[in-house]
Amino acid sequence: MSELFAPGEVARRAGGRCLLAPKAAIRAVTIDSRRVEAGSLFVPLPGTRTDGHEHLSDALERGAAAVLVERRRWPRLAPALEGLARASGAGVILVASPLKALQALARAHLRRFPAPVRVGVTGSSGKTTTKELIAGILARIAPTAASQGNLNSEIGLPLASFQVGPGQRFAVFELGINRPGEMDVLADIARPDYALITNIGTAHIGPLGSQEGIAREKKKIFRWFDGRQKAFLFEGDAYYAYLAAGVRGSVIPFGPRSTKGFEGSEDLGLDGTLIRWEGLRIRFPLFGAHNLANALAAISVAVELGAPGSAVREALEAVQPLPGRSQLLRGGPTVIQDCYNANPDSVRELLEFVKPLAWKGRKIAVLGSMLELGERAGEEHRRLGAELAQAGFDAVLLFGEEMEEAHREMSRLGYPGLAEWTADFAALRGRLLDLVEPADLVVIKGSRGVELERLVPELIEV
């Protein structure tokens, strides 16, 4: 691991006070005490189940070079930690907010490396896949840093930033938000030279208030543009004109009509899409029109950055579905596992893809609640129920409190197939395993919070 910060540098960069000076350089930054090793800086953050301050002793015992501590907590923690830190030679740095200190360290780190072209990807859906596609293409032409997995939040993006180092030509970041003001922080850290918005949908509409609110916050990815940068927008987005207005830099549309060199495509069903581009035939293994849009977004950005056709084809043909996102599992019943998240737009896209598929067995949908919809939760779940009534499934199993509204709407409209709702996961599992047969196609989709992926291990053994 290369050096991120010199021993005496962390406190200054983090805006803190060095209570005990680190003796070793910082070579990694982590928020998980289980991942601490020699040279690590441990940043304690509050979580849903625990608070990182409860694991400071563990971090020190594992050899942390330094730890951040929220200033107001130190008097209570000092008796247990100060001796341990002195004995191990670790630094203790007091800060007003460990999260803001982490973000300040990420900003300082990235400012040291102005050479890599920074690409930022945001949007209501498709951003992780698009980020992976862009990074996959660029990595074939030059050293490229990229956010790992979905490190895209006010915590994740700073952690991803520390992957950038000397010798890299590109850095690709994902910027995800779920509250007003978060993009201000993320855009300031990343300051992308090329910024792409996949779409404006309804993900996190509860905290953000409306689609207009989502568009307003996503547009802030362009806020540090000074005229030299490039913005990429989906050609058919309802908010295209709003997003493009006033951007200080070039605005480049992407999509079937706009992506340079695109010559059409052929839907291969569950086997993906055949893309014809610049005289090439690219067998793209991710299925659905939404993934085609992601591919065209990636092509548009990569070509602007000088990627040749060979790099584009190799990267798109080699891509694999990310865990929990459009995964196709074959063996017993065929399973589409898309359990990472769900919102009205992404569920609708999946239903529209599955409806025309020819299938010898039955089509079964297992759908979990769509969360973070705020006041629109009831309306959106009823609308989903109406769409499910016409979606061509032989059976629909609905899970979660919010999905009761969808079930009622399906019943009201006289859906002729099997439709059941439960808020009991054990009951859902039992019903699905009793119902499914090896020839079936099972579609599993739900928000992260309902954890429908728990169904998969037993299901694929049917």
Number of C-alpha atoms within 10 A of each C-alpha: 7 11 13 23 18 13 19 16 16 27 22 13 18 25 18 21 17 18 12 17 20 28 16 20 21 25 18 23 25 19 23 15 24 11 14 22 20 18 24 27 31 31 23 25 21 13 8 5 6 10 12 19 22 14 18 24 18 14 30 29 17 17 18 31 29 31 27 29 24 19 15 12 13 17 8 9 15 12 10 11 16 17 11 15 25 15 11 17 19 27 27 27 25 24 22 17 19 25 21 16 22 26 25 18 27 23 22 16 20 21 13 11 14 10 15 20 17 21 25 25 29 26 24 24 23 20 25 25 24 26 28 28 25 27 24 23 26 28 20 16 16 13 15 23 23 23 25 18 15 19 20 23 19 22 16 20 25 26 22 24 25 19 17 22 20 12 12 16 19 22 26 29 31 30 31 24 23 19 16 15 12 17 25 19 18 28 20 16 22 25 21 26 20 24 28 33 28 26 24 26 22 24 26 22 24 19 17 23 17 18 18 16 16 25 22 18 19 27 24 20 27 29 15 17 20 11 11 10 18 21 26 22 24 24 20 14 16 13 18 17 11 14 22 19 10 10 20 17 17 15 18 18 22 25 20 19 13 16 22 17 15 19 15 12 18 11 16 16 16 17 14 18 21 20 23 16 20 11 11 16 14 18 20 25 21 27 22 21 17 16 20 22 21 27 24 23 29 29 28 24 24 22 18 12 13 10 19 14 17 12 17 25 19 16 22 23 14 12 15 17 15 15 12 18 19 24 17 17 15 12 11 16 20 21 22 23 23 27 25 19 23 25 24 18 15 21 19 16 14 20 20 16 18 22 15 11 13 9 12 9 14 18 22 23 26 21 24 28 26 26 22 20 22 14 12 15 20 16 13 20 24 21 16 21 25 20 17 23 22 14 18 22 23 16 22 25 20 26 24 19 14 19 26 21 21 26 26 18 21 25 16 12 12 10 22 14 13 11 21 18 22 17 16 11 16 11 12 21 17 11 13 20 15 10 11 19 17 17 15 19 24 26 23 23 31 27 20 18 15 20 15 26 16 12 19 15 9 10 19 17 11 13
